């Protein structure tokens, strides 16, 4: 969800490599924005869009599209007919307007980050007919889109307020459904969590949004990868379980998985 891609609208070609969600090159930009009262985390894609645009189009004279991987896929599946993203992905950019209930881009933030509004994808519901995948045989309709963590909330049946799930992948994410009321602010809470849009769908012609909160551990599976590929003390990821089960007690020794810093609660 937090990865950033910039591509040429006419050709559909990416103008450079994507920046993944763990990419920390915009930490300095986030600190500058924080001094102005604008809270961005480096795992959000908003500052990544600016960083990429600055490198390929500093004058903002090119006709470029920006988006997260879902928008990139939808654009190519529809052969450039649809440039869209849903609110669950859009919320991770840090560029949604809280005043609109998460239904619009925050034009003041786009202006500050020098991201042309015309380059942003259209905000659509998480379910419904988004367009036809004319790049595939039979042009099947695209009927849903959701960010990875929100999709796992839905997939594991956490669809009512108070229900939660934890996912351990590259990083680890704890997500909780909160309810339909928009948060007072999009900023990080004192507990180090962020408000997220779990999903948005139209009911009776009116958009309904399920909001949630998310806690993030920046390194989870990457720690096992480090043991295997860098320290070379296990030969496969599966070996980590056998090693752990073979140790009756750590004698109080604790390992903090903070290879690229701490996420929730401290964000350092």
Phi and psi in degrees as GROMACS dihedral restraints (atoms count N, CA, C in turn):
[ dihedral_restraints ]
;  ai    aj    ak    al  type     phi  dphi    fc
    3     4     5     6     1   -91.3    20    10
    4     5     6     7     1     1.0    20    10
    6     7     8     9     1   -78.3    20    10
    7     8     9    10     1   150.0    20    10
    9    10    11    12     1  -120.7    20    10
   10    11    12    13     1   137.6    20    10
   12    13    14    15     1  -132.9    20    10
   13    14    15    16     1   139.2    20    10
   15    16    17    18     1  -126.2    20    10
   16    17    18    19     1   130.4    20    10
   18    19    20    21     1  -140.7    20    10
   19    20    21    22     1   159.8    20    10
   21    22    23    24     1   -77.7    20    10
   22    23    24    25     1   125.9    20    10
   24    25    26    27     1   -64.3    20    10
   25    26    27    28     1   -34.8    20    10
   27    28    29    30     1   -74.4    20    10
   28    29    30    31     1   -38.5    20    10
   30    31    32    33     1  -103.5    20    10
   31    32    33    34     1   -21.4    20    10
   33    34    35    36     1    77.6    20    10
   34    35    36    37     1     4.3    20    10
   36    37    38    39     1   -85.7    20    10
   37    38    39    40     1   134.2    20    10
   39    40    41    42     1   -63.9    20    10
   40    41    42    43     1   140.7    20    10
   42    43    44    45     1   -86.0    20    10
   43    44    45    46     1    -3.0    20    10
   45    46    47    48     1   178.3    20    10
   46    47    48    49     1   176.9    20    10
   48    49    50    51     1   -62.5    20    10
   49    50    51    52     1   146.6    20    10
   51    52    53    54     1   -66.0    20    10
   52    53    54    55     1   154.8    20    10
   54    55    56    57     1  -104.8    20    10
   55    56    57    58     1   117.2    20    10
   57    58    59    60     1   -71.0    20    10
   58    59    60    61     1   164.5    20    10
   60    61    62    63     1   -65.4    20    10
   61    62    63    64     1   -25.1    20    10
   63    64    65    66     1   -86.4    20    10
   64    65    66    67     1    -3.0    20    10
   66    67    68    69     1   -64.5    20    10
   67    68    69    70     1   126.9    20    10
   69    70    71    72     1  -106.7    20    10
   70    71    72    73     1    15.9    20    10
   72    73    74    75     1   -69.3    20    10
   73    74    75    76     1   -14.7    20    10
   75    76    77    78     1  -103.0    20    10
   76    77    78    79     1    17.1    20    10
   78    79    80    81     1   -56.3    20    10
   79    80    81    82     1   -44.8    20    10
   81    82    83    84     1   -60.0    20    10
   82    83    84    85     1   -39.8    20    10
   84    85    86    87     1   -63.6    20    10
   85    86    87    88     1   -39.3    20    10
   87    88    89    90     1   -63.5    20    10
   88    89    90    91     1   -37.3    20    10
   90    91    92    93     1   -67.5    20    10
   91    92    93    94     1   -40.2    20    10
   93    94    95    96     1   -62.5    20    10
   94    95    96    97     1   -44.7    20    10
   96    97    98    99     1   -65.6    20    10
   97    98    99   100     1   -36.4    20    10
   99   100   101   102     1   -61.9    20    10
  100   101   102   103     1   -35.8    20    10
  102   103   104   105     1   -65.6    20    10
  103   104   105   106     1   -20.7    20    10
  105   106   107   108     1   -94.4    20    10
  106   107   108   109     1     3.4    20    10
  108   109   110   111     1    87.3    20    10
  109   110   111   112     1    10.7    20    10
  111   112   113   114     1  -106.6    20    10
  112   113   114   115     1   114.9    20    10
  114   115   116   117     1   -95.0    20    10
  115   116   117   118     1   111.6    20    10
  117   118   119   120     1  -123.9    20    10
  118   119   120   121     1   138.5    20    10
  120   121   122   123     1   -96.0    20    10
  121   122   123   124     1   145.9    20    10
  123   124   125   126     1   -64.8    20    10
  124   125   126   127     1   -16.5    20    10
  126   127   128   129     1   -82.1    20    10
  127   128   129   130     1    -8.2    20    10
  129   130   131   132     1   -81.0    20    10
  130   131   132   133     1   154.4    20    10
  132   133   134   135     1   -89.1    20    10
  133   134   135   136     1   -10.8    20    10
  135   136   137   138     1   -56.1    20    10
  136   137   138   139     1   -51.3    20    10
  138   139   140   141     1   -71.2    20    10
  139   140   141   142     1   -24.2    20    10
  141   142   143   144     1   -68.2    20    10
  142   143   144   145     1   -40.0    20    10
  144   145   146   147     1   -56.1    20    10
  145   146   147   148     1   -47.7    20    10
  147   148   149   150     1   -62.3    20    10
  148   149   150   151     1   -43.9    20    10
  150   151   152   153     1   -59.7    20    10
  151   152   153   154     1   -42.1    20    10
  153   154   155   156     1   -71.8    20    10
  154   155   156   157     1   -40.4    20    10
  156   157   158   159     1   -64.6    20    10
  157   158   159   160     1   -39.5    20    10
  159   160   161   162     1   -61.4    20    10
  160   161   162   163     1   -31.3    20    10
  162   163   164   165     1   -81.8    20    10
  163   164   165   166     1   -27.5    20    10
  165   166   167   168     1  -114.0    20    10
  166   167   168   169     1   -18.6    20    10
  168   169   170   171     1  -150.2    20    10
  169   170   171   172     1    63.5    20    10
  171   172   173   174     1   -60.4    20    10
  172   173   174   175     1   -27.4    20    10
  174   175   176   177     1   -88.3    20    10
  175   176   177   178     1    -5.3    20    10
  177   178   179   180     1    55.4    20    10
  178   179   180   181     1    46.9    20    10
  180   181   182   183     1  -105.0    20    10
  181   182   183   184     1   -11.5    20    10
  183   184   185   186     1   -90.2    20    10
  184   185   186   187     1   155.9    20    10
  186   187   188   189     1   -92.5    20    10
  187   188   189   190     1    91.1    20    10
  189   190   191   192     1  -116.1    20    10
  190   191   192   193     1   153.1    20    10
  192   193   194   195     1  -108.5    20    10
  193   194   195   196     1   144.2    20    10
  195   196   197   198     1  -122.7    20    10
  196   197   198   199     1   152.7    20    10
  198   199   200   201     1   178.6    20    10
  199   200   201   202     1   168.7    20    10
  201   202   203   204     1   -87.4    20    10
  202   203   204   205     1   171.5    20    10
  204   205   206   207     1   -55.0    20    10
  205   206   207   208     1   -32.5    20    10
  207   208   209   210     1   -63.9    20    10
  208   209   210   211     1   -42.5    20    10
  210   211   212   213     1   -65.3    20    10
  211   212   213   214     1   -38.9    20    10
  213   214   215   216     1   -61.8    20    10
  214   215   216   217     1   -43.6    20    10
  216   217   218   219     1   -67.2    20    10
  217   218   219   220     1   -44.6    20    10
  219   220   221   222     1   -61.3    20    10
  220   221   222   223     1   -42.0    20    10
  222   223   224   225     1   -59.2    20    10
  223   224   225   226     1   -45.4    20    10
  225   226   227   228     1   -75.8    20    10
  226   227   228   229     1   -35.5    20    10
  228   229   230   231     1   -65.1    20    10
  229   230   231   232     1   -30.7    20    10
  231   232   233   234     1   -97.9    20    10
  232   233   234   235     1    11.4    20    10
  234   235   236   237     1    56.1    20    10
  235   236   237   238     1    40.6    20    10
  237   238   239   240     1    81.7    20    10
  238   239   240   241     1     6.0    20    10
  240   241   242   243     1   -78.5    20    10
  241   242   243   244     1   -28.6    20    10
  243   244   245   246     1  -127.5    20    10
  244   245   246   247     1   122.2    20    10
  246   247   248   249     1  -116.0    20    10
  247   248   249   250     1    98.0    20    10
  249   250   251   252     1  -146.8    20    10
  250   251   252   253     1   158.1    20    10
  252   253   254   255     1  -147.3    20    10
  253   254   255   256     1   156.5    20    10
  255   256   257   258     1   -95.8    20    10
  256   257   258   259     1   170.0    20    10
  258   259   260   261     1   -66.7    20    10
  259   260   261   262     1   -27.1    20    10
  261   262   263   264     1   -67.2    20    10
  262   263   264   265     1   -36.0    20    10
  264   265   266   267     1   -79.7    20    10
  265   266   267   268     1   -40.3    20    10
  267   268   269   270     1   -62.5    20    10
  268   269   270   271     1   -34.1    20    10
  270   271   272   273     1   -62.1    20    10
  271   272   273   274     1   -26.8    20    10
  273   274   275   276     1   -80.8    20    10
  274   275   276   277     1    -9.3    20    10
  276   277   278   279     1   -72.5    20    10
  277   278   279   280     1   -24.1    20    10
  279   280   281   282     1    81.6    20    10
  280   281   282   283     1     8.4    20    10
  282   283   284   285     1  -111.5    20    10
  283   284   285   286     1     7.3    20    10
  285   286   287   288     1   -78.3    20    10
  286   287   288   289     1   146.8    20    10
  288   289   290   291     1   -84.7    20    10
  289   290   291   292     1   118.2    20    10
  291   292   293   294     1   -69.7    20    10
  292   293   294   295     1   -26.7    20    10
  294   295   296   297     1   -67.4    20    10
  295   296   297   298     1   -25.9    20    10
  297   298   299   300     1   -91.5    20    10
  298   299   300   301     1     7.1    20    10
  300   301   302   303     1    72.2    20    10
  301   302   303   304     1    22.7    20    10
  303   304   305   306     1    80.1    20    10
  304   305   306   307     1    18.2    20    10
  306   307   308   309     1  -103.9    20    10
  307   308   309   310     1     0.4    20    10
  309   310   311   312     1  -142.9    20    10
  310   311   312   313     1   156.9    20    10
  312   313   314   315     1   -74.0    20    10
  313   314   315   316     1   147.9    20    10
  315   316   317   318     1   -84.1    20    10
  316   317   318   319     1   103.3    20    10
  318   319   320   321     1   -63.4    20    10
  319   320   321   322     1   -31.5    20    10
  321   322   323   324     1   -66.7    20    10
  322   323   324   325     1   -36.8    20    10
  324   325   326   327     1   -71.9    20    10
  325   326   327   328     1   -39.0    20    10
  327   328   329   330     1   -60.0    20    10
  328   329   330   331     1   -42.8    20    10
  330   331   332   333     1   -63.5    20    10
  331   332   333   334     1   -43.4    20    10
  333   334   335   336     1   -65.2    20    10
  334   335   336   337     1   -39.0    20    10
  336   337   338   339     1   -87.1    20    10
  337   338   339   340     1     1.4    20    10
  339   340   341   342     1    57.6    20    10
  340   341   342   343     1    46.0    20    10
  342   343   344   345     1  -106.6    20    10
  343   344   345   346     1   111.5    20    10
  345   346   347   348     1   -57.1    20    10
  346   347   348   349     1   131.1    20    10
  348   349   350   351     1   -61.0    20    10
  349   350   351   352     1   -30.6    20    10
  351   352   353   354     1   -69.4    20    10
  352   353   354   355     1   -15.1    20    10
  354   355   356   357     1   -87.6    20    10
  355   356   357   358     1   -11.9    20    10
  357   358   359   360     1   -81.8    20    10
  358   359   360   361     1   148.6    20    10
  360   361   362   363     1   -71.9    20    10
  361   362   363   364     1   155.5    20    10
  363   364   365   366     1   -71.9    20    10
  364   365   366   367     1   140.6    20    10
  366   367   368   369     1   -84.9    20    10
  367   368   369   370     1   125.5    20    10
  369   370   371   372     1  -128.6    20    10
  370   371   372   373     1   169.4    20    10
  372   373   374   375     1   -67.1    20    10
  373   374   375   376     1   158.7    20    10
  375   376   377   378     1   -73.6    20    10
  376   377   378   379     1   -21.5    20    10
  378   379   380   381     1  -135.9    20    10
  379   380   381   382     1   151.5    20    10
  381   382   383   384     1   125.4    20    10
  382   383   384   385     1   173.8    20    10
  384   385   386   387     1   -77.1    20    10
  385   386   387   388     1   108.5    20    10
  387   388   389   390     1   -92.8    20    10
  388   389   390   391     1   -18.3    20    10
  390   391   392   393     1   152.6    20    10
  391   392   393   394     1   177.6    20    10
  393   394   395   396     1  -110.8    20    10
  394   395   396   397     1   134.2    20    10
  396   397   398   399     1   -80.7    20    10
  397   398   399   400     1    76.8    20    10
  399   400   401   402     1   -68.7    20    10
  400   401   402   403     1   -13.4    20    10
  402   403   404   405     1   -77.8    20    10
  403   404   405   406     1    -9.2    20    10
  405   406   407   408     1  -109.4    20    10
  406   407   408   409     1   152.5    20    10
  408   409   410   411     1   -57.7    20    10
  409   410   411   412     1   131.0    20    10
  411   412   413   414     1    84.5    20    10
  412   413   414   415     1    -5.1    20    10
  414   415   416   417     1    47.5    20    10
  415   416   417   418     1    58.4    20    10
  417   418   419   420     1   -65.0    20    10
  418   419   420   421     1   147.9    20    10
  420   421   422   423     1   -72.2    20    10
  421   422   423   424     1   144.0    20    10
  423   424   425   426     1   -90.7    20    10
  424   425   426   427     1   116.0    20    10
  426   427   428   429     1  -113.7    20    10
  427   428   429   430     1    -0.4    20    10
  429   430   431   432     1  -166.9    20    10
  430   431   432   433     1   152.4    20    10
  432   433   434   435     1  -153.2    20    10
  433   434   435   436     1   137.9    20    10
  435   436   437   438     1  -156.0    20    10
  436   437   438   439     1   148.5    20    10
  438   439   440   441     1   -64.0    20    10
  439   440   441   442     1   159.0    20    10
  441   442   443   444     1   -59.1    20    10
  442   443   444   445     1   -46.6    20    10
  444   445   446   447     1   -69.4    20    10
  445   446   447   448     1   -37.5    20    10
  447   448   449   450     1   -67.3    20    10
  448   449   450   451     1   -37.8    20    10
  450   451   452   453     1   -62.9    20    10
  451   452   453   454     1   -36.9    20    10
  453   454   455   456     1   -72.7    20    10
  454   455   456   457     1   -30.7    20    10
  456   457   458   459     1   -57.5    20    10
  457   458   459   460     1   -49.6    20    10
  459   460   461   462     1   -65.0    20    10
  460   461   462   463     1   -45.5    20    10
  462   463   464   465     1   -63.1    20    10
  463   464   465   466     1   -30.3    20    10
  465   466   467   468     1   -95.9    20    10
  466   467   468   469     1     9.7    20    10
  468   469   470   471     1    78.8    20    10
  469   470   471   472     1    15.9    20    10
  471   472   473   474     1   -88.0    20    10
  472   473   474   475     1    76.7    20    10
  474   475   476   477     1  -117.3    20    10
  475   476   477   478     1     7.0    20    10
  477   478   479   480     1  -123.2    20    10
  478   479   480   481     1   150.9    20    10
  480   481   482   483     1   -53.6    20    10
  481   482   483   484     1   135.3    20    10
  483   484   485   486     1    96.1    20    10
  484   485   486   487     1   -14.6    20    10
  486   487   488   489     1   -84.4    20    10
  487   488   489   490     1   144.8    20    10
  489   490   491   492     1  -141.2    20    10
  490   491   492   493     1   160.7    20    10
  492   493   494   495     1  -146.6    20    10
  493   494   495   496     1   156.6    20    10
  495   496   497   498     1  -123.8    20    10
  496   497   498   499     1   134.4    20    10
  498   499   500   501     1  -121.4    20    10
  499   500   501   502     1   128.8    20    10
  501   502   503   504     1  -109.9    20    10
  502   503   504   505     1   111.2    20    10
  504   505   506   507     1  -134.3    20    10
  505   506   507   508     1  -131.7    20    10
  507   508   509   510     1   -53.4    20    10
  508   509   510   511     1   -50.3    20    10
  510   511   512   513     1  -114.5    20    10
  511   512   513   514     1  -169.0    20    10
  513   514   515   516     1  -131.1    20    10
  514   515   516   517     1   133.4    20    10
  516   517   518   519     1  -126.3    20    10
  517   518   519   520     1   130.2    20    10
  519   520   521   522     1  -107.9    20    10
  520   521   522   523     1   121.2    20    10
  522   523   524   525     1  -124.1    20    10
  523   524   525   526     1   139.1    20    10
  525   526   527   528     1  -128.8    20    10
  526   527   528   529     1   130.1    20    10
  528   529   530   531     1   -73.4    20    10
  529   530   531   532     1   132.3    20    10
  531   532   533   534     1  -107.2    20    10
  532   533   534   535     1   -50.9    20    10
  534   535   536   537     1   150.3    20    10
  535   536   537   538     1  -173.1    20    10
  537   538   539   540     1   -81.8    20    10
  538   539   540   541     1    -9.4    20    10
  540   541   542   543     1   -82.1    20    10
  541   542   543   544     1   128.1    20    10
  543   544   545   546     1   -67.2    20    10
  544   545   546   547     1   146.1    20    10
  546   547   548   549     1   -66.9    20    10
  547   548   549   550     1   157.6    20    10
  549   550   551   552     1   -66.1    20    10
  550   551   552   553     1   -29.0    20    10
  552   553   554   555     1  -151.5    20    10
  553   554   555   556     1   157.8    20    10
  555   556   557   558     1   -87.8    20    10
  556   557   558   559     1    -1.2    20    10
  558   559   560   561     1   -73.5    20    10
  559   560   561   562     1   162.5    20    10
  561   562   563   564     1   -65.4    20    10
  562   563   564   565     1   141.7    20    10
  564   565   566   567     1   -81.4    20    10
  565   566   567   568     1   170.1    20    10
  567   568   569   570     1   -62.7    20    10
  568   569   570   571     1   -25.8    20    10
  570   571   572   573     1   -83.0    20    10
  571   572   573   574     1     0.1    20    10
  573   574   575   576     1    85.0    20    10
  574   575   576   577     1    12.8    20    10
  576   577   578   579     1  -101.1    20    10
  577   578   579   580     1   161.7    20    10
  579   580   581   582     1  -118.4    20    10
  580   581   582   583     1   144.1    20    10
  582   583   584   585     1   -71.5    20    10
  583   584   585   586     1   142.6    20    10
  585   586   587   588     1  -132.2    20    10
  586   587   588   589     1   158.6    20    10
  588   589   590   591     1   -91.8    20    10
  589   590   591   592     1   116.9    20    10
  591   592   593   594     1   -71.2    20    10
  592   593   594   595     1   -45.9    20    10
  594   595   596   597     1  -169.3    20    10
  595   596   597   598     1   163.9    20    10
  597   598   599   600     1  -137.4    20    10
  598   599   600   601     1   135.4    20    10
  600   601   602   603     1  -146.6    20    10
  601   602   603   604     1   156.0    20    10
  603   604   605   606     1   -93.3    20    10
  604   605   606   607     1   129.2    20    10
  606   607   608   609     1  -123.5    20    10
  607   608   609   610     1   115.4    20    10
  609   610   611   612     1    64.5    20    10
  610   611   612   613     1    29.9    20    10
  612   613   614   615     1    86.4    20    10
  613   614   615   616     1    -6.6    20    10
  615   616   617   618     1  -111.2    20    10
  616   617   618   619     1   137.0    20    10
  618   619   620   621     1   -71.7    20    10
  619   620   621   622     1   135.0    20    10
  621   622   623   624     1  -119.0    20    10
  622   623   624   625     1   128.4    20    10
  624   625   626   627     1  -114.6    20    10
  625   626   627   628     1   132.9    20    10
  627   628   629   630     1  -100.5    20    10
  628   629   630   631     1   118.9    20    10
  630   631   632   633     1   -96.3    20    10
  631   632   633   634     1   158.0    20    10
  633   634   635   636     1  -150.3    20    10
  634   635   636   637     1  -177.7    20    10
  636   637   638   639     1  -128.8    20    10
  637   638   639   640     1   153.5    20    10
  639   640   641   642     1  -137.0    20    10
  640   641   642   643     1   136.4    20    10
  642   643   644   645     1  -112.6    20    10
  643   644   645   646     1   143.4    20    10
  645   646   647   648     1  -129.0    20    10
  646   647   648   649     1   128.7    20    10
  648   649   650   651     1  -102.7    20    10
  649   650   651   652     1   118.3    20    10
  651   652   653   654     1   -67.0    20    10
  652   653   654   655     1   -32.1    20    10
  654   655   656   657     1  -125.4    20    10
  655   656   657   658     1   119.4    20    10
  657   658   659   660     1  -128.5    20    10
  658   659   660   661     1   -83.4    20    10
  660   661   662   663     1   -61.5    20    10
  661   662   663   664     1   -27.4    20    10
  663   664   665   666     1   -64.9    20    10
  664   665   666   667     1   -22.6    20    10
  666   667   668   669     1   -69.3    20    10
  667   668   669   670     1   -39.8    20    10
  669   670   671   672     1   -65.6    20    10
  670   671   672   673     1   -39.8    20    10
  672   673   674   675     1   -60.9    20    10
  673   674   675   676     1   -39.1    20    10
  675   676   677   678     1   -63.3    20    10
  676   677   678   679     1   -42.8    20    10
  678   679   680   681     1   -61.1    20    10
  679   680   681   682     1   -36.5    20    10
  681   682   683   684     1   -81.3    20    10
  682   683   684   685     1   -50.8    20    10
  684   685   686   687     1   -90.9    20    10
  685   686   687   688     1   -30.7    20    10
  687   688   689   690     1  -101.7    20    10
  688   689   690   691     1   -51.9    20    10
  690   691   692   693     1   -78.3    20    10
  691   692   693   694     1   -25.0    20    10
  693   694   695   696     1    58.7    20    10
  694   695   696   697     1    39.8    20    10
  696   697   698   699     1  -103.3    20    10
  697   698   699   700     1    -6.4    20    10
  699   700   701   702     1  -133.2    20    10
  700   701   702   703     1   153.3    20    10
  702   703   704   705     1   -94.2    20    10
  703   704   705   706     1   -19.8    20    10
  705   706   707   708     1  -147.1    20    10
  706   707   708   709     1   160.3    20    10
  708   709   710   711     1   -60.6    20    10
  709   710   711   712     1   -36.3    20    10
  711   712   713   714     1   -63.5    20    10
  712   713   714   715     1   -25.5    20    10
  714   715   716   717     1   -63.6    20    10
  715   716   717   718     1   -24.5    20    10
  717   718   719   720     1   -61.5    20    10
  718   719   720   721     1   -34.5    20    10
  720   721   722   723     1   -67.4    20    10
  721   722   723   724     1   -42.6    20    10
  723   724   725   726     1   -64.6    20    10
  724   725   726   727     1   -39.6    20    10
  726   727   728   729     1   -63.7    20    10
  727   728   729   730     1   -43.8    20    10
  729   730   731   732     1   -64.7    20    10
  730   731   732   733     1   -42.0    20    10
  732   733   734   735     1   -69.8    20    10
  733   734   735   736     1   -22.0    20    10
  735   736   737   738     1   -82.9    20    10
  736   737   738   739     1    -0.1    20    10
  738   739   740   741     1  -112.0    20    10
  739   740   741   742     1   109.6    20    10
  741   742   743   744     1   -69.2    20    10
  742   743   744   745     1   -34.9    20    10
  744   745   746   747     1  -150.6    20    10
  745   746   747   748     1   142.6    20    10
  747   748   749   750     1   -88.8    20    10
  748   749   750   751     1    -0.1    20    10
  750   751   752   753     1    55.7    20    10
  751   752   753   754     1    35.2    20    10
  753   754   755   756     1    87.9    20    10
  754   755   756   757     1    -1.9    20    10
  756   757   758   759     1   -77.7    20    10
  757   758   759   760     1   131.1    20    10
  759   760   761   762     1  -124.6    20    10
  760   761   762   763     1   134.6    20    10
  762   763   764   765     1  -104.7    20    10
  763   764   765   766     1   126.8    20    10
  765   766   767   768     1   -98.7    20    10
  766   767   768   769     1   113.9    20    10
  768   769   770   771     1   -79.0    20    10
  769   770   771   772     1    77.4    20    10
  771   772   773   774     1  -127.6    20    10
  772   773   774   775     1    51.0    20    10
  774   775   776   777     1   -62.5    20    10
  775   776   777   778     1   -32.5    20    10
  777   778   779   780     1  -118.8    20    10
  778   779   780   781     1    30.5    20    10
  780   781   782   783     1    98.2    20    10
  781   782   783   784     1   176.2    20    10
  783   784   785   786     1   -97.1    20    10
  784   785   786   787     1   137.0    20    10
  786   787   788   789     1   -90.9    20    10
  787   788   789   790     1  -120.4    20    10
  789   790   791   792     1   -65.5    20    10
  790   791   792   793     1   135.4    20    10
  792   793   794   795     1   -95.5    20    10
  793   794   795   796     1    -8.2    20    10
  795   796   797   798     1   -95.0    20    10
  796   797   798   799     1   -29.7    20    10
  798   799   800   801     1    51.0    20    10
  799   800   801   802     1    65.2    20    10
